[in-house]
Amino acid sequence: MSLIRLENVSKYYKSAETVSVGMKKINLDFSLGEFVAVTGESGSGKSTLLNVISGLDGYEDGELYLFGEETSHYTIADWERYRGTYIGFVFQSYNIIDSFTVLQNVLLALEVQGYDPKKRKARALELIEKVGLLSHKNHKASKLSGGQKQRAVIARALAKDCPIIVADEPTGNLDSASGAQVMGLLNDISKDKLVVVVTHDFEQVEKYATRKIKMHDGEVVEDKKLKTTTEVNLIEPPKIKSMRFLTLMRFTMRNLFSTPKRLVFLVMMQLLMMIAFTLIFTYRVSIMRDTEVTQSARFPNVPETRILVERKDGLAFTTDDLSYFESIRYVDKVFENGLSFYNSLPLYVFGDENIDIYDSQIYYHQYQNVNGTDAASTLSSNEYDGTMPVGRYDVIIGDTWGEYEIGETIYLGTDQNYYNPTDDAFIGVFTITGIDKAKGNILYFSDAFLNNSDVDRFTINESIRNNLIESARYQWRADFGGDEYSLEYNPNVLGNQINLIRDYEDVATFVETIDLTLVFYFYDTNTWEYTELEYTLQDVDIYSVSGTVYWGQFGDDIYDQLVDFLLTELEYTYKIENRVVASLSVKGLNDGTKTLDAIDYETYRTIYPANIPDPAAAIFTFMNGLYTGVFMFVVGILLYSIVHAVTKNVMQSRKKDFSIFRSIGTSKTTLARLVVLEQVSIAAISATLMLTVLFFLGQNVPAIYSMIQYMEISNYITLILFFLFFGGWLGLRFNKKIFKQSVIESIVSSKEE
């Protein structure tokens, strides 16, 4: 029985403009034990015949029988099984995987057919030795000569132990000696196989051929038997087993690492894209989280990197308390004297540009208070320029506007304005030893200052106190016989008297001595209401001009009484009782909230001023979520387009390799899994590197940490799964293109590209 039989088989090639004949009305049969030489001019159809009988290409008319079975109904999977089980290939262009070694090329054929893993390498080495390449087994195929490549391909064909070997111009690119050697090898294996060789040089194969077929214009013009052959019975070839997952993974890793430059390029490209997308994602998470909270007005100087803790019983902290705080995973440092950070008062920094002198009067002015205070020792060396503060009055400052220089002397106070102050009016005179690179307008004290600062039980808000003193000059009203007038301070008014006047030049005369009640109008920021305070002056002398009166004036004696009264009555507004608190340093808001969850609330009370829920933030959170979501989507599409375009070009350059995989019998399923696993593996390597890079940046770059601090493990898992899915999807898209063409069409198109 014939192994292969063709009845009126025709093959046509179609292009956009023409239809050409590959072969027409071919009637032939082939049997085991034959060494068939197919000759003819270029374009005669000899390679087309070879491609059709080997299942590399389809046909349009007639019928091709394999082992007596029709094939017109064959699917892609059927042809894959046929090629994988029965066909070994040797091509003029070698069709060898250049990035693989000789051993890896031969192992490939054994892996595809599911050869016993324990015997696989030994069998490959045996075949390599048979073709005389054992000394080159670890050489990359790209480094071999033409003859060596062709012998490696023959070893790969023998590895399949298949009954049919087809060779298309196997000596076309070889010198005569190498060509003779290749033909000899083909002859050696033809005794129990069907060998079909397409050649333009019949003389080279004449002494081996048992049959000659000549073609012209797609037709057989000669079919001549040259030698008698012995009938050979078909031995059932080994059944192709599906490739195990571990074998497929080794196959995948070999593919990736056999071209290290390409792998590094793809990994670096995806790494950069993943980092960019992840930072945008984390920015979205962080900005939405930040929008939900606000800073406590009660503690304006406590940033998100500090938490205040006090004992519920009001007692001082013990060594055990401090050790407990230090044991909390998210706490970086503990400062027992938390009051030394000046948590409650607005702090103002006065440099040279904030000091003016007018007529021998010194005026200190500053409109911008600092955004917080912290410990310089919590900064890493790459977060600031200059040196770490060592002395008590050394500081690092966050220079938002570029106002300060290292070595400059600054004054730190609690009021915006000072007139002719003495040094003790300030908290201290400090020297700038470093500039915070983050420029967050945070003031960083030295440990010497924080551990030794003398902070009283009460803290005076000098700004509010000075405002009260100033308001005592003019913010009074009094009733005089049913007429109410405003009163103001005038240093020229003498004694315990009030002058009622129309103009500053008026001279008032004495009227009477009375007890007079003054009313002070005050806006209480604690109750958010206006309050009236009354103070009665005893035995005050009233002076007045005749006629209409507009306002009244008082001098130093009454002013001093009014100031004492206001400072006593409204002491609660500017004098803050300091409770014993410790300050816990954390990296940011995320670690801060985790620290709150870890605290023992039976013993301690926490204050986290940077984490106050903002009830008015809902609309801003929604808008930020919408804006960042749209931005992330647009950037994601852009990044995807870049990755897809680059990967597509890289994969396009590998069409030859995939065509070779198909030609030696790799199933559609296996090849599809291989492509997907390659892309998933690249994504996995890139994602692992991304996590490493982000971890390093998060530890060393504050701006990056502030973005990624809210990321939970679940967020990273979601992102990684997304990247892996994206990699797999790229593989699936490429798979569709691989199997749109026949094997020979893929090989031809890969050569053209």
Summary of the structure (lengths in Angstrom):
residues: 753
radius of gyration: 45.6
end to end distance: 42.3
largest distance: 153.2
contacts: 2385
relative contact order: 0.11
helix: 43%
strand: 25%
